[in-house]
Amino acid sequence: MIERERLTAGVNLVAWGYIFLLLNVDINGFSLIPNFVGYLLLFLAIRRLNALRPELNRLGLPCLLLFAYELLKWPGYLAQFDNHLWVFLIVFLVSFFFQAYFLTALVELAADYLPGRSIVAELTGCRKWYLGCMGGGILLYLVSLIGYALDLLLIGWSLVSVGVSIWLVVVLFRLHKILGETDMLAEKVL
């Protein structure tokens, strides 16, 4: 029972963390929904879920680095680095590999606790589309930097990415709901 509660609470933190990471509401350059809160929630989720999936401990440091970067960026302390492509690429790569590994571990946890359920397949699809949107978006951005006019393609890709991000958050909250239903969960025996 404690295992299921730990998993349910961890998935809840993940869902809220992704809301903070993916939803940007800025007023005059000031973010009302800061990304660092999302990384803090993901770090707390890692701490909660690491007993169920110990390899998540490897993600603690990258998550804290992304948290620190976003925390310093939020009030503008890192504004002088905004124009440096190498900083952007390093942060992107750390974020991409962190999220790829994190979402893969989450899919594996869902598969362990909800074998054969459609939510696992849907979460797997979300992960693939989300990471594809991240990777494709950065490639389109880099190509546009060298002078190719891809504005329309970038706008289209951004719209697809927004849709995939919303889909991911909805699936995470559905997963949380399913895990909270005692009759729907196949208890895992260690």
N, C-alpha and C positions, 0 to 999 in steps of 0.2 A: 504494500500500500504506500509506503514511504517513497518507493521508487517511482511509482506512478505520479505521486504528488510533486516529486522533484522534477520529473519530466514535464508535467503540465505547467508548473511554474516557470521552468526554463523556456519552454516554447512561448509562453506569454511574454516573457522578457524579450525574446527574439522578435516577435511580431511588433511589439512597441518600439524596439530598437530600429527596425527597418522603417517604421513610419518616420522616425526622426532622421534617418539617413536619406530617405527618398523624397520626403516632402520638404520643399523649400519655400518658405514664406518670408520674403525680405521687404523691409520698409526702409528706404533710404540707405540701402547697403547693410542694414542690421537684420540679422536672421532671428526671427521669432521662434523658429524650431531648429535649434543649432545641431549640427552633425555630431558634435562631441557628446551630446546626451545619448545619441544613438549608439556610439561606440562604448559608452559607459554601460548602457543596458546590455549590449552584446557581451561585454566583459563579465557582467554579473551573471548572464546566462551561461557563459563558459564555466564560471565557478560553480554554478548550480548543476550543470550537466556533466562535469568532468568525472563524477563518480560513476556515471552510467557509460561514459565513453572517455576513458583516460587520455586518449590521444588528443583530445581537445585542449589539454594543458599546453600543448605546443603553440596554440593560438593566443595565449595570454599576452605575450610580449608584443607581437605585431598589433594586437588590438589596443594595447596601451600606447604604443607609438602613434597609431592613427588617432587615438583619443587626444594625446598631447598635441599633435599637429593641429587638429581641428580646434582644440581649446585655445591655442595661441593664435590661430587664424581668425577666430570669431571676433575678438575686439580689434583686430587689425594689426597685431604685432608682427605678423609675417607678410605684411603688404609689400615689402621690398622684394620678396621672393616670388611674387605672383607672375612676374614677367620672365622668369627663368624656366625654360622648357625642361631642364634636367630635374628640377625639384618636382614639377608637375608629373613627369614620367616616373620618378621614384615613388612618389605617393600613390600614383595610379597602380603601379605594379604591386606594391605592398597590399593595397586595398583589393586588387583583383585576386591575388593568390590567397589572401586571408578569406575573402568571401567564397571563393571556389572551395577551399578546404572546409570552411565552416558549414556551408550549405550541403556539401557532400556528407559530412558527419551527421547533419540533421536528417538528411534523407535516410541514412543508414539506421539512425535511432528510430525513425518512424517505421521503417521496414521491420525492425526487431520487435516493436511493440504492437504494430498493426499489420501483420503479415497478410498479403493478399487484398488489402483495402485499396480502393481507387484513389484515396487521398495521397498515398505514397507515390503512385504513378503521376499524379498531378503535380506533386511537389518536385518530382524528378524533372518533369517537363518545364516547370517554372525555373528551376535551377539552370537548365540548359539554355533556355531563352534569355534569362537574365544575364548570364555570363556571356552569351553571344552578343547581346546588346551592348554590354560593357566593352567587349573586345572590338566589335565592329565600330562602335562609336569613337573609340580612341584612334582606330586606323583612319576613319574618315576625317577626324580632326587633324591628324598629322598630315594627311594628304592635302587638306585645305591650307595648311600652313606653308606648303611649298608652292602655292600659287594657283592651284586648280580651283575653279569656281564650282564648289559642290554645295552651295547654300541650300538649294531645294532638297537635295539628298540628305543633308544634315538635318533639316527640319523634319523630313519624313521619318528619318531614323530616330529622332528625338521623340516624335509622337508614338512610334512603336515602343520605344523604351519606356515611356510613361505608362502605356497600357500594360506592358509586361511587369513593371514595378507595382502597379495597382493589383494585378493578378497575383503576384507573389505575396503581398501583404494580406490579401483576402484568403489565400490558401493557408497562410500561417495562422490566421485567426480561426479558420475552419479546423485546422489540425488541433489547435488548442481546445476548441469546443469538443471535438471527438475524443481527445484524450481525457477530458473532464467527465465524460459520460461513462460511468462505471460499467454499465451493461454492454457497451460497445468495445471495450478494451480487453484484449486477450492478455491476461497477466503473464508477465515473463518470469520464468523460474530460473534463478541463477544456479 
